C-alpha cells in the first residue's frame, strides 16, 4: 500500500557538501495517510447483505501517528434490508491505538456506525480489541467487538410484521451485541496471491431495532468467509465465498423485512467479487 507523506524529511545539503550528507536516510514520517476505494458485487456485513444483494461502492481513509494512534472513516451505499432512511449510506468513524505486543500486535479502538439523514436512533458505537501475529507467510487475528446496550440495537419490534405495521412493541428498548471473530491470511510465496479465511459469531438482539433491521438478525448465529486476493500495482482483485448458518425457518419471524426486496435469502451462501484500489 502506497503511503502519502505528510511531513518533510531532512533537507538535503546542496553545493559542495560531503556526498555522505546527501545519502543520509530520511527520518520516518510522524503521520501517514492510507486509504482505498473499491467496488463489490455485494456488501456483506457479518454474512448478511446490506445492499439487497446488489453492487456496493465503498471507500475509506485512515490517518495514523507514529505513536500508534489512528483515526479514519469508511463508507458504503445501502439498500433493501440495509436501508436506514436518509441517504441510505453507512459511514463508519473509527479511532484506536495499535502497538506491538510480543511477536504480534494489539489493536484497541471503537467504531461509530452512522447513517446520515436516518433516524437519530439508528447510530451506535462498538468498541473492539484485536490481537494479531505473523509467522512466515501466515497472519492470524482474533477479535472481540462489544457494543453496549443502545436503542439502535434494541428489540423494538419482535417481528418483521410489527415493523411493517409501524407500531413499536417495546419503544425505547436497548440491547447489547457481542461479536467474536477469527481471521487467517496466507501469502503465497513468490506470487501476488493471498488466501484468507474468516469465522465470526454474533450474540445480540433476536428482534428488529427502531429502523426495522438488526446487526444480529436471529440473535445468535455464525458467519464465515473463504477467499483469495490478487494484488498488482495497488489494485486488488478479490473473490470470496460467504455464508451463515441462518436458515429460512429460523428467520421466518423477521419477514417481510429480512429478505431481498424482490424476495430471496440475504444471509445464504454467495460469491462476492471485488476490485479495490489502495493508496
PyMOL commands that set and color helices and strands:
alter all, ss='L'
color gray80, all
select helices_A, chain A and resi 19-22+80-82+120-122+151-153+160-165+248-254
alter helices_A, ss='H'
color red, helices_A
select strands_A, chain A and resi 4-5+31-40+44-45+48-49+56-65+69-77+89-101+104-114+124-135+138-150+175-187+193-203+220-232+235-244+270-278
alter strands_A, ss='S'
color yellow, strands_A
deselect
rebuild
show_as cartoon
